[in-house]
Amino acid sequence: MKLFEFKPKLVSCLKNYSKETFMADLMAGIIVGIVALPLAIAFGIASGVSPEKGIITAIIAGFIISLLGGSKVQIGGPTGAFIVIIYGIIQQYGEAGLIIATLMAGVLLILLGVFKLGAVIKFIPYPIIVGFTSGIAVTIFTTQIADIFGLTFGGEKVPGDFIGKWIIYFQHFDTINWWNTIVSIVSIFIIAISPKFSKKIPGSLIAIVVVTVAVYLMKIYGGIECIPTIGDRFTINSELPDATVPALNWEAIKNLFPVAITIAVLGAIESLLSATVADGVIGDRHDSNTELVAQGVANIITPLFGGIPATGAIARTMTNINNGGKTPVAGIIHAVVLLLILLFLMPLAQYIPMACLAGVLVIVSYNMSGWRVFKALLKNPKSDVTVLLITFFLTVIFDLTIAIEVGLVIACVLFMKRVMETTEISVITDEIDPNSESDITLHEEHLTIPQGVEVYEINGPYFFGIATKFEETMAQLGDRPKVRIIRMRKVPFIDSTGIHNLTTLCQMSQKEKITVILSGVNEKVHHVLGKSGFYELLGEENICPNINVALDRAKSII
């Protein structure tokens, strides 16, 4: 097996780097940095941390992912998918718990890359991805209801679960602040219509600037002070904090390990999906294992500075491509732009209305929901619909960790069921027609099966899912032939349960004085059976290359 090679795209891109490429990367990096600003603030606040921590994540993680990543144009940073997980961790374990979980997720991502498991992540069933993505979208929307309508709860704590949230919302809906609602609706409207007027400047930034200025003027000249802003809830620090290493203990690691797995799996899926989408647009091919290592390093270093989990962001990556980004330099410039904003312009963020950020996140949740894809998947086979709906409802009602675990288990069970259904076991007791076994006419005579001989044809993989199926087929016949020929020419692989099943069959057949003959075993299966010691029980003389030789052997026994 070839060892893992760490090959950041930046290294190969800099070999033929030119002034023209740098200018393209510079413009793209500046625009992406501006696009990332409102999203980083919104994701930070929605996750339950201070706004500058969202920007710190975009700066540090964005820089590392571009510096070490396996994609030319991938932009890393905080994303909406993590909001639900982060909020839940902080509620239960505090920010110290979040740091530990993110560090562990970073280590897991590096291990996924080093052991070359980048391709495996891509095999997670599509209904599971759509199910939990849509579920996250609904959950994000739910978390913003209080800020959209300006609800107050009289000191009562808002529950962390979906149903609990809606119960308390309905109980306190009489506290609605109509000014807040108007600000949210106007913000959503501006974001929705802005693409018609501006392709370069993101609607979220336009909405934040316009609405913030409007609310500030209303407060100064109209005396309207009932619209809460970021500054009313948070104290913003315009500096990069010092790195701090959390106190690690075995109990915390043990409790947070399942959550760390969820962060790692979700981060791997989202980053590789983003990189794959980008490949299709720019006609390149990313290195998935290098990308996972970069994501892992980013998620180890970022939390040390108070950041939150990060991954590849599809929206920002597409913005980078659409604005001319050519190499990872654009991603590095985007991080530098955000750093300058943090250091010199961050105090202005205190004037941004919370209702405006809620509007931004409503649009994010709408785009994330993929409701058209969700609706289309409902027309697919029942097994896919089952996985989709179970993953969706578990994500919404419980949490993402349970949803991913259960969704993967159900998907695996359904996959095994499908493989079992494709594996057929047939019994032939009279004659074999060679012409029916090929797509060309062979004009060969039918092969007659002697009296006292049964031929079993296994068509498909012989694994633990169908091992008992073979026994059931023999039990239905109920007779005792002198020879059983098992044709295995269409068996691509066999596992330990299949070997055990065959061994038991041979042992029982020998007690009943029935000879078992294997016919047409392919080289791979032949090697596995030989290594297991099965042939010592069966006898080399009963291993035949094809059905003709097997029938001749059966005749000699009879």
C-alpha positions in Angstrom: 0.0 0.0 0.0 1.3 3.4 -1.0 2.1 5.7 1.9 0.2 9.0 2.4 1.9 11.9 0.7 1.2 15.4 2.1 0.9 17.7 -1.0 -0.5 21.2 -0.4 -1.9 22.8 -3.6 -0.1 26.0 -2.7 3.3 24.5 -3.3 2.5 23.4 -6.9 0.6 26.6 -7.6 3.5 28.9 -6.7 5.9 27.1 -9.2 4.4 29.1 -12.1 2.9 32.0 -10.2 2.6 35.3 -12.1 1.7 38.9 -11.5 -1.6 38.5 -13.4 -2.5 35.5 -11.2 -1.7 37.4 -8.0 -3.9 40.4 -9.1 -6.8 37.9 -9.7 -6.2 36.3 -6.3 -5.9 39.7 -4.7 -9.3 40.9 -6.0 -11.0 37.6 -5.2 -9.5 37.5 -1.7 -10.7 41.0 -0.8 -14.2 40.3 -2.0 -14.4 36.9 -0.2 -13.1 38.5 3.0 -15.9 41.1 2.8 -18.4 38.3 2.1 -17.2 36.3 5.0 -17.4 39.1 7.5 -21.2 39.1 8.2 -21.4 35.4 8.0 -18.6 34.9 10.5 -20.2 37.3 13.0 -23.7 35.7 12.5 -22.3 32.1 12.9 -20.3 33.1 16.0 -23.3 34.7 17.8 -25.7 31.9 16.7 -23.3 29.3 18.0 -23.4 30.8 21.5 -20.0 32.6 21.4 -19.0 36.2 21.0 -19.0 37.8 17.5 -15.3 38.2 17.2 -14.7 34.5 17.8 -16.5 33.8 14.5 -14.1 36.2 12.8 -11.1 34.7 14.6 -12.2 31.3 13.3 -12.4 32.6 9.7 -9.0 34.2 10.0 -7.0 31.4 11.5 -8.8 28.4 10.0 -9.2 30.2 6.6 -5.4 30.9 6.5 -4.4 27.3 7.5 -6.8 25.6 5.2 -5.6 27.7 2.2 -1.9 27.3 3.2 -2.0 23.5 3.7 -5.1 22.3 1.8 -5.5 20.1 -1.2 -7.8 22.3 -3.2 -6.8 25.4 -5.2 -9.8 27.5 -4.4 -11.3 26.1 -1.2 -12.2 28.8 1.4 -12.4 27.6 5.0 -14.1 29.1 8.1 -17.1 28.7 10.3 -20.2 27.4 8.6 -23.9 27.1 9.4 -23.8 23.3 9.7 -21.9 23.6 13.0 -24.2 26.1 14.7 -26.4 23.4 16.2 -23.5 21.2 17.5 -21.5 24.1 19.0 -24.6 25.6 20.7 -25.4 22.2 22.3 -21.8 21.6 23.4 -21.6 25.1 25.1 -24.9 24.6 26.8 -23.8 21.2 28.3 -20.0 21.5 28.7 -19.2 25.2 28.3 -16.6 26.8 26.1 -13.8 24.6 27.6 -15.7 21.6 26.5 -16.0 23.0 23.0 -12.3 23.6 22.8 -11.6 19.9 23.8 -14.2 18.5 21.3 -12.8 20.6 18.5 -9.2 19.6 19.3 -10.2 15.9 19.2 -12.1 16.4 16.0 -8.9 18.0 14.5 -6.9 14.9 15.5 -9.5 12.6 13.9 -9.5 14.6 10.7 -5.7 14.3 10.4 -6.0 10.6 11.0 -8.6 10.3 8.3 -6.2 12.0 5.9 -3.1 10.1 7.0 -4.9 6.7 6.6 -6.2 7.8 3.2 -9.8 7.7 4.1 -10.7 10.8 2.2 -12.5 8.8 -0.5 -14.5 6.7 2.0 -16.2 9.8 3.3 -17.7 10.3 -0.2 -19.6 7.0 0.1 -21.9 8.3 2.8 -25.4 7.9 1.3 -26.8 11.1 -0.3 -30.2 10.8 1.6 -28.3 11.0 4.9 -26.4 14.2 3.8 -29.6 15.8 2.6 -31.5 14.7 5.7 -29.2 16.2 8.3 -28.4 19.3 6.2 -32.2 20.0 5.9 -32.6 19.2 9.6 -29.8 21.7 10.5 -31.5 24.3 8.3 -34.8 23.9 10.2 -32.9 24.0 13.6 -31.0 27.2 12.6 -34.2 28.9 11.6 -35.8 27.9 14.9 -32.9 29.4 16.9 -33.5 32.8 15.2 -37.2 33.1 16.0 -36.6 35.0 19.2 -34.4 37.7 17.5 -36.7 37.9 14.4 -39.7 38.8 16.6 -37.8 40.4 19.5 -39.4 38.0 22.0 -38.5 38.4 25.7 -38.8 35.6 28.2 -38.7 37.3 31.5 -35.4 35.7 32.6 -36.7 32.2 31.7 -34.0 30.1 30.0 -34.7 29.0 26.4 -34.5 25.2 26.2 -31.9 23.7 23.9 -34.3 21.2 22.2 -36.5 21.9 19.2 -39.9 21.2 20.8 -39.0 23.1 24.0 -38.0 26.2 22.0 -41.3 26.3 20.1 -43.3 25.8 23.3 -41.6 28.8 25.0 -41.9 30.9 21.8 -45.7 30.4 21.8 -46.0 31.0 25.5 -44.2 34.4 25.1 -45.5 35.4 21.7 -47.4 38.3 23.2 -44.0 40.0 23.9 -43.4 40.5 20.2 -41.4 43.6 19.2 -42.8 44.8 15.9 -39.8 47.0 15.2 -37.5 44.0 15.4 -39.8 42.1 13.0 -39.7 44.9 10.5 -35.9 45.1 10.6 -35.7 41.3 10.0 -38.2 41.4 7.1 -36.4 44.4 5.5 -33.0 42.6 5.9 -34.4 39.4 4.3 -35.9 41.4 1.5 -32.6 43.3 0.7 -30.6 40.0 0.7 -33.2 38.4 -1.6 -33.3 41.2 -4.2 -29.7 42.3 -4.1 -28.4 39.7 -6.6 -30.5 41.4 -9.3 -28.6 44.7 -8.8 -25.1 43.6 -7.5 -23.2 40.4 -8.5 -20.0 41.3 -6.7 -21.1 42.7 -3.3 -23.0 40.1 -1.2 -26.6 40.8 -0.2 -25.9 40.1 3.4 -23.3 42.8 3.6 -25.6 45.3 1.8 -28.4 44.5 4.2 -26.1 44.9 7.3 -24.8 48.2 6.1 -28.1 49.7 5.1 -30.1 48.4 8.0 -27.5 49.3 10.6 -27.3 52.9 9.4 -31.1 53.1 9.3 -31.5 51.7 12.8 -28.8 54.1 14.1 -30.5 57.1 12.5 -33.8 56.0 13.9 -32.3 55.7 17.4 -30.6 59.2 17.2 -33.3 61.2 15.4 -36.5 59.1 16.0 -35.9 58.1 19.6 -36.6 54.4 18.7 -34.3 52.5 21.2 -36.2 49.2 21.4 -34.1 47.4 18.6 -31.3 45.5 20.4 -27.9 45.5 18.7 -24.7 43.4 19.1 -23.3 46.0 21.4 -26.3 45.6 23.8 -25.4 41.9 24.3 -21.7 41.5 23.7 -18.4 43.3 24.5 -16.3 43.1 21.4 -12.5 42.7 21.6 -10.7 44.0 18.5 -7.6 41.8 18.9 -6.3 38.3 18.4 -6.3 36.6 21.8 -3.3 34.7 23.3 -3.2 31.0 22.7 -4.4 29.0 25.7 -4.2 25.2 26.1 -7.2 23.7 27.9 -6.9 21.4 30.9 -7.4 17.9 29.5 -8.9 15.1 31.7 -10.0 11.6 30.8 -13.6 12.2 31.9 -14.0 15.2 29.5 -12.4 13.3 26.6 -14.6 10.3 27.1 -17.8 12.3 27.3 -17.0 14.5 24.4 -15.6 11.8 22.1 -18.9 11.1 20.3 -19.4 14.8 19.7 -15.9 15.1 18.4 -16.7 12.3 15.9 -19.7 14.2 14.7 -17.7 17.4 14.2 -15.0 15.4 12.3 -17.5 13.5 10.1 -19.5 16.6 9.4 -16.4 18.7 8.7 -15.0 16.1 6.4 -18.2 15.7 4.5 -18.8 19.4 4.1 -15.2 20.3 3.1 -14.9 17.4 0.6 -18.3 18.2 -0.9 -17.2 21.9 -1.3 -13.9 20.9 -2.9 -15.7 18.4 -5.3 -18.2 21.1 -6.4 -15.2 23.5 -6.9 -13.4 20.9 -9.0 -16.4 20.6 -11.3 -16.4 24.4 -11.9 -12.7 25.0 -12.4 -11.8 21.7 -14.1 -9.3 20.7 -11.4 -8.9 17.7 -9.0 -8.4 18.2 -5.3 -6.3 15.9 -3.0 -9.0 14.8 -0.5 -6.5 13.3 2.0 -4.3 16.5 2.1 -7.5 18.5 2.4 -8.5 16.5 5.5 -5.1 16.9 7.1 -5.4 20.7 6.5 -8.9 20.7 8.0 -7.5 18.8 11.0 -4.6 21.2 11.6 -7.0 24.1 11.4 -9.3 22.6 14.0 -6.4 21.9 16.4 -4.9 25.4 16.2 -8.1 27.6 15.9 -9.7 26.6 19.3 -6.5 27.4 21.1 -7.2 31.1 20.2 -10.9 30.8 21.2 -12.2 29.9 17.7 -15.0 27.4 16.9 -15.0 24.4 14.5 -14.3 25.2 10.9 -14.5 23.5 7.5 -14.6 24.3 3.8 -17.5 26.7 3.0 -19.3 26.1 -0.3 -20.8 29.6 -0.6 -17.5 31.4 0.0 -15.6 28.9 -2.2 -18.0 29.6 -5.1 -17.7 33.4 -4.4 -13.9 33.0 -4.7 -14.2 31.2 -8.0 -16.8 33.6 -9.4 -14.6 36.6 -8.6 -11.5 35.1 -10.3 -9.6 33.3 -7.5 -7.0 31.0 -9.1 -4.8 29.6 -6.3 -4.8 29.2 -2.4 -3.2 32.7 -2.3 -6.8 34.1 -2.6 -7.8 32.3 0.6 -4.8 33.6 2.4 -5.6 37.2 1.3 -9.2 36.7 2.5 -7.9 35.8 6.0 -5.6 38.9 6.0 -8.6 41.1 5.0 -10.6 39.7 7.9 -7.7 40.3 10.3 -7.5 43.9 9.3 -11.2 44.3 9.7 -11.0 42.7 13.2 -8.2 45.0 14.3 -9.4 48.3 12.9 -13.2 48.2 12.1 -14.6 45.7 14.6 -15.9 48.3 17.0 -18.4 49.3 14.3 -20.0 45.8 14.6 -21.6 46.8 17.9 -24.2 48.9 16.0 -25.5 45.9 13.9 -29.0 45.0 15.0 -29.6 41.4 16.2 -32.7 41.3 14.0 -30.6 42.0 10.9 -28.2 39.1 11.7 -31.3 36.9 12.3 -32.4 37.8 8.8 -29.0 36.8 7.4 -29.3 33.4 9.1 -32.8 32.9 7.8 -31.5 33.2 4.3 -28.5 30.9 5.2 -31.0 28.3 6.6 -33.2 28.6 3.5 -30.3 28.0 1.1 -29.0 25.2 3.3 -32.4 23.5 3.4 -32.3 22.3 -0.2 -36.0 21.8 -0.1 -36.2 21.1 -3.8 -33.7 18.2 -3.5 -35.5 17.0 -0.4 -38.8 17.0 -2.2 -37.3 15.2 -5.2 -35.8 12.5 -2.9 -39.3 11.7 -1.6 -40.0 10.1 -5.0 -37.1 7.7 -4.7 -37.3 4.1 -3.4 -38.9 3.7 0.0 -35.6 2.7 1.7 -34.0 6.0 0.6 -37.0 7.9 1.8 -36.9 6.1 5.1 -33.2 7.1 5.7 -33.9 10.7 4.6 -36.9 11.2 6.9 -35.4 9.4 9.9 -32.1 11.4 9.6 -34.1 14.7 9.2 -36.4 14.2 12.2 -33.7 12.9 14.5 -31.6 16.0 13.6 -34.5 18.3 14.3 -36.0 16.7 17.4 -32.8 15.3 19.0 -29.4 16.3 17.8 -27.0 15.8 14.9 -24.8 13.2 16.7 -27.7 10.8 17.1 -28.9 11.5 13.6 -25.6 10.7 11.9 -25.1 7.5 14.0 -28.6 6.2 13.4 -28.7 7.3 9.8 -25.4 5.5 9.0 -26.6 2.3 10.8 -29.9 2.3 8.9 -28.1 3.0 5.6 -25.7 0.1 6.2 -28.6 -2.3 7.1 -30.5 -1.3 4.0 -27.3 -1.6 1.9 -26.8 -5.2 3.2 -30.5 -5.9 2.5 -30.0 -4.8 -1.1 -26.8 -6.9 -1.6 -28.7 -9.9 -0.1 -31.5 -9.4 -2.6 -29.0 -9.3 -5.5 -27.4 -12.6 -4.4 -29.3 -15.5 -5.8 -29.0 -19.2 -5.0 -30.6 -21.6 -7.5 -30.7 -25.4 -7.5 -30.4 -27.5 -10.7 -31.2 -31.2 -10.6 -31.8 -32.3 -14.2 -29.6 -30.6 -16.8 -27.6 -27.4 -17.6 -28.0 -25.5 -20.8 -24.7 -23.8 -21.7 -26.5 -21.7 -24.3 -28.6 -20.0 -21.6 -25.4 -18.9 -19.7 -24.0 -16.7 -22.4 -25.0 -13.8 -24.6 -24.0 -15.7 -27.7 -25.2 -19.1 -29.0 -22.6 -21.8 -28.3 -24.4 -24.7 -30.0 -23.3 -27.0 -27.2 -25.1 -30.0 -26.0 -27.0 -29.8 -22.6 -25.0 -31.1 -19.7 -26.9 -33.9 -18.0 -26.8 -34.0 -14.2 -26.5 -37.6 -13.0 -29.0 -39.2 -10.6 -28.0 -38.4 -7.0 -26.2 -35.1 -7.9 -27.5 -31.6 -7.1 -25.9 -28.4 -8.5 -26.2 -25.2 -6.5 -25.5 -21.9 -8.3 -24.5 -18.9 -6.2 -24.8 -15.6 -8.1 -23.4 -12.7 -6.0 -21.1 -12.1 -3.0 -21.1 -14.8 -0.3 -21.1 -12.9 3.0 -22.7 -12.9 6.4 -25.9 -11.5 5.0 -26.8 -14.5 2.8 -25.0 -17.3 4.6 -28.2 -18.6 6.1 -30.0 -18.2 2.7 -27.9 -21.2 1.4 -28.9 -23.4 4.3 -32.6 -22.4 3.9 -32.4 -23.4 0.2 -31.0 -26.8 1.0 -33.5 -27.3 3.9 -36.4 -26.7 1.5 -35.3 -29.5 -0.8 -35.1 -32.0 2.1 -33.5 -34.8 0.1 -30.0 -36.3 0.5 -28.0 -36.5 -2.7 -24.7 -38.3 -3.0 -22.9 -35.3 -4.4 -23.5 -31.5 -4.0 -21.8 -29.3 -6.6 -21.5 -25.7 -5.6 -20.9 -23.4 -8.6 -19.1 -20.3 -7.4 -18.0 -18.7 -10.7 -20.2 -15.6 -10.0 -19.1 -15.1 -6.4 -16.8 -12.0 -6.3 -15.8 -12.4 -2.7 -16.4 -14.4 0.5 -16.2 -13.3 4.1 -15.5 -15.2 7.4 -19.2 -16.0 7.9 -19.4 -17.4 4.4 -16.3 -19.6 5.0 -17.8 -20.8 8.3 -21.1 -21.6 6.6 -19.3 -23.6 3.9 -17.2 -25.4 6.5 -20.3 -26.3 8.5 -22.0 -27.5 5.3 -19.0 -29.8 4.5 -18.8 -31.2 8.0 -22.5 -32.0 8.0 -22.4 -33.4 4.5 -19.5 -35.7 5.5 -21.5 -37.1 8.4 -24.3 -37.8 6.0 -21.8 -39.3 3.5 -22.4 -36.6 0.9 -19.5 -35.3 -1.1 -19.2 -31.5 -1.7 -17.5 -30.2 -4.9 -16.7 -26.6 -5.6 -16.8 -25.5 -9.2 -15.4 -22.4 -10.9 -14.0 -20.6 -7.8 -12.3 -17.3 -8.9 -8.7 -16.6 -8.0 -9.5 -14.2 -5.2 -12.1 -16.4 -3.4 -9.8 -19.4 -4.1 -6.9 -17.7 -2.2 -9.2 -16.8 0.8 -10.5 -20.3 1.1 -7.0 -21.8 0.8 -5.6 -19.5 3.5 -8.5 -20.4 5.9 -7.6 -24.1 5.7 -11.0 -24.9 4.1 -9.4 -27.1 1.4 -7.9 -29.4 3.9 -11.4 -30.3 5.0 -12.8 -30.6 1.4 -9.8 -32.1 -0.4 -8.0 -30.7 -3.4 -9.5 -33.3 -5.7 -13.0 -31.7 -5.1 -11.9 -28.2 -6.3 -12.8 -28.1 -10.0 -12.1 -25.3 -12.5 -15.4 -25.6 -14.3 -18.8 -27.4 -14.3 -17.7 -30.0 -16.9 -14.8 -31.2 -14.7 -17.1 -31.0 -11.6 -19.7 -33.3 -13.3 -17.0 -35.7 -14.3 -15.8 -35.8 -10.7 -19.4 -36.4 -9.5 -19.8 -39.3 -11.9 -16.6 -41.0 -10.7 -17.9 -40.7 -7.1 -21.3 -42.2 -8.0 
